[in-house]
Amino acid sequence: MIDENEPGVRAAQKAATREAVLEAARSEFEAVGFEAANVRSIAKRADVSAGTVLHHFGEKKELLYAALFDDLEATLDRALARSSGTLEKQASTLGAAVFAYYQKRPALSRTLLKESLFAEGAWAGKFVAQTQRVHVALTEAVKRSVDEGALVSGTSAEAVSAAWLSFFYFALIGWVQGAHGTPLALVEHLFSQHLAGLRPPPSKRSRR
């Protein structure tokens, strides 16, 4: 018989409730938008009380931030775990994973992006940390490319990684505004052009 008072059981129940509330919030925000969404409707979707929602998240904006952060964190975990191969392939894997997440719920994504870009306090730091995770992973990939002779010696790995992130956010904003239907293709094109100027001459590459 399961003892619901056991710490491990309580922790699991709390985590399950939290995830149910987050998924209900995502569905509510997608259906009616952030402004029209309310805690009571979210609680009803999650089959919990409004007090439970407020206990876990405090206010609607906190709930929105958490809904985005948790999904993106899980998305990045999966993408980074399977990121391998050439620099371009690793960058494409990361970009495809994040774009797929946003494209799955386009209406929600517009709200999430708008709010997260202007998040304040602790949440701002959390979102910056997510971007930093990608920056670090790509920086390491660039360094390996330099070591393998695919990019010229002296290439700034940090600058190349920052360039990819710039292309990514440019394409993402364009997609949100309806300017680009295939943001990943745009990022890959821009990144390929950027890397072209950092390739060693074919003769030097062949001697490696």
Phi, psi and omega per residue, in radians:
M1 nan 2.351 -3.109
I2 -1.417 2.218 3.089
D3 -1.605 1.893 -3.075
E4 -1.193 -0.193 3.119
N5 -1.538 -0.137 3.094
E6 -1.111 2.386 -3.120
P7 -0.937 -0.748 -3.124
G8 -1.126 -0.670 3.126
V9 -1.187 -0.770 3.130
R10 -1.082 -0.721 -3.138
A11 -1.109 -0.721 3.136
A12 -1.141 -0.717 3.120
Q13 -1.137 -0.705 3.120
K14 -1.115 -0.747 3.129
A15 -1.135 -0.699 3.139
A16 -1.149 -0.707 3.108
T17 -1.129 -0.759 3.131
R18 -1.033 -0.800 -3.122
E19 -1.172 -0.649 3.106
A20 -1.104 -0.701 3.119
V21 -1.169 -0.734 3.132
L22 -1.102 -0.752 -3.134
E23 -1.172 -0.657 3.082
A24 -1.120 -0.685 3.127
A25 -1.130 -0.747 3.118
R26 -1.038 -0.775 -3.138
S27 -1.135 -0.718 -3.137
E28 -1.178 -0.796 3.120
F29 -1.083 -0.690 3.128
E30 -1.163 -0.659 -3.053
A31 -1.330 -0.744 -3.006
V32 -2.139 -0.102 -3.103
G33 1.567 2.800 -3.059
F34 -1.138 -0.788 -3.067
E35 -1.113 -0.717 -3.091
A36 -1.400 -0.353 -3.124
A37 -1.163 2.570 3.081
N38 -2.420 2.777 -3.041
V39 -1.087 -0.667 -3.123
R40 -1.085 -0.744 3.138
S41 -1.162 -0.698 3.110
I42 -1.112 -0.755 3.120
A43 -1.067 -0.715 3.132
K44 -1.107 -0.744 3.111
R45 -1.080 -0.638 -3.107
A46 -1.495 -0.119 -3.113
D47 1.074 0.759 3.053
V48 -2.350 3.066 3.105
S49 -1.444 2.762 3.076
A50 -1.076 -0.588 3.109
G51 -1.088 -0.617 3.113
T52 -1.147 -0.724 3.111
V53 -1.065 -0.820 -3.117
L54 -1.181 -0.572 3.107
H55 -1.098 -0.687 -3.099
H56 -1.392 -0.604 -2.956
F57 -2.227 -0.248 3.035
G58 1.446 -0.958 3.142
E59 -2.644 2.955 -3.025
K60 -1.116 -0.684 -3.123
K61 -1.178 -0.660 3.059
E62 -1.041 -0.690 3.133
L63 -1.132 -0.708 3.106
L64 -1.115 -0.817 3.122
Y65 -1.042 -0.789 -3.130
A66 -1.122 -0.686 -3.141
A67 -1.070 -0.722 3.116
L68 -1.277 -0.822 -3.036
F69 -1.065 -0.824 -3.106
D70 -1.073 -0.771 3.139
D71 -1.115 -0.784 -3.129
L72 -1.163 -0.663 3.133
E73 -1.081 -0.783 3.119
A74 -1.149 -0.675 3.117
T75 -1.104 -0.778 3.119
L76 -1.138 -0.693 3.115
D77 -0.993 -0.829 -3.118
R78 -1.167 -0.751 -3.100
A79 -1.154 -0.755 -3.128
L80 -1.193 -0.544 -3.137
A81 -1.191 -0.554 -3.107
R82 -1.871 0.164 3.132
S83 -1.346 2.059 -3.141
S84 -2.732 3.094 3.128
G85 1.572 -2.675 -3.115
T86 -1.182 2.905 3.092
L87 -0.990 -0.819 -3.131
E88 -1.058 -0.700 -3.135
K89 -1.177 -0.724 3.121
Q90 -1.112 -0.751 3.118
A91 -1.123 -0.709 3.131
S92 -1.129 -0.682 3.114
T93 -1.073 -0.771 3.120
L94 -1.127 -0.841 -3.124
G95 -1.089 -0.763 -3.128
A96 -1.079 -0.701 -3.119
A97 -1.125 -0.802 -3.095
V98 -1.244 -0.749 3.112
F99 -1.094 -0.655 3.122
A100 -1.084 -0.673 3.101
Y101 -1.090 -0.855 -3.117
Y102 -1.143 -0.694 -3.083
Q103 -1.254 -0.322 3.136
K104 -1.152 -0.600 -3.131
R105 -2.373 1.341 -3.004
P106 -1.058 -0.718 -3.125
A107 -1.137 -0.768 3.104
L108 -1.115 -0.689 -3.092
S109 -1.044 -0.669 -3.139
R110 -1.078 -0.728 3.104
T111 -1.194 -0.792 -3.126
L112 -1.027 -0.798 -3.102
L113 -1.143 -0.775 3.138
K114 -1.043 -0.813 -3.076
E115 -1.265 -0.706 -3.066
S116 -1.229 -0.587 3.140
L117 -1.128 -0.423 -3.124
F118 -2.026 0.407 3.099
A119 -1.120 2.674 -3.120
E120 -2.155 2.910 3.032
G121 1.094 -2.423 -3.063
A122 -1.075 -0.652 -3.129
W123 -1.158 -0.623 3.091
A124 -1.035 -0.758 3.120
G125 -1.112 -0.650 -3.141
K126 -1.152 -0.760 -3.139
F127 -1.196 -0.632 3.070
V128 -1.104 -0.690 3.141
A129 -1.111 -0.618 3.088
Q130 -1.129 -0.771 3.090
T131 -1.085 -0.670 3.135
Q132 -1.112 -0.617 3.094
R133 -1.022 -0.780 3.130
V134 -1.157 -0.756 -3.128
H135 -1.036 -0.777 -3.134
V136 -1.127 -0.779 -3.129
A137 -1.085 -0.753 3.138
L138 -1.241 -0.625 3.102
T139 -1.041 -0.761 3.109
E140 -1.124 -0.672 3.125
A141 -1.142 -0.675 3.104
V142 -1.140 -0.752 3.128
K143 -1.035 -0.701 3.102
R144 -1.134 -0.656 3.114
S145 -1.116 -0.675 3.099
V146 -1.152 -0.799 -3.138
D147 -1.067 -0.596 -3.119
E148 -1.474 -0.073 3.119
G149 1.501 0.123 3.136
A150 -1.347 -0.389 3.061
L151 -2.227 2.674 -3.058
V152 -1.154 2.601 3.072
S153 -1.065 2.448 -3.122
G154 1.639 -0.097 3.089
T155 -1.057 2.302 3.104
S156 -1.387 1.891 -3.126
A157 -1.089 -0.688 -3.141
E158 -1.114 -0.690 -3.128
A159 -1.207 -0.702 3.121
V160 -1.131 -0.738 3.105
S161 -1.089 -0.739 3.118
A162 -1.130 -0.615 3.113
A163 -1.105 -0.767 3.123
W164 -1.058 -0.768 3.127
L165 -1.087 -0.654 3.093
S166 -1.099 -0.778 3.110
F167 -1.103 -0.712 -3.119
F168 -1.058 -0.866 -3.091
Y169 -1.233 -0.579 3.061
F170 -1.058 -0.822 -3.136
A171 -1.192 -0.658 -3.137
L172 -1.116 -0.792 3.112
I173 -1.116 -0.700 3.090
G174 -1.080 -0.692 3.109
W175 -1.147 -0.768 3.123
V176 -1.035 -0.654 -3.130
Q177 -1.444 -0.066 3.120
G178 1.497 0.202 -3.090
A179 -1.457 -0.456 -3.091
H180 -2.319 2.110 3.112
G181 -1.446 -0.369 -3.125
T182 -2.217 1.329 -3.060
P183 -1.085 -0.611 -3.117
L184 -1.108 -0.721 3.128
A185 -1.070 -0.666 3.120
L186 -1.145 -0.780 3.132
V187 -1.072 -0.788 -3.128
E188 -1.098 -0.681 3.119
H189 -1.128 -0.840 -3.123
L190 -1.119 -0.702 -3.120
F191 -1.205 -0.676 3.112
S192 -1.088 -0.749 3.100
Q193 -1.106 -0.692 3.138
H194 -1.118 -0.754 -3.105
L195 -1.238 -0.444 -3.106
A196 -1.010 -0.611 3.134
G197 -1.364 -0.089 -3.117
L198 -1.929 0.084 -3.137
R199 -1.436 2.448 3.050
P200 -1.274 2.798 3.082
P201 -0.983 2.564 -3.116
P202 -0.900 -0.650 -3.114
S203 -1.109 -0.663 3.130
K204 -1.255 -0.630 3.132
R205 -1.157 -0.652 -3.078
S206 -1.213 -0.400 -3.103
R207 -1.457 -0.178 -3.105
R208 -1.297 nan nan
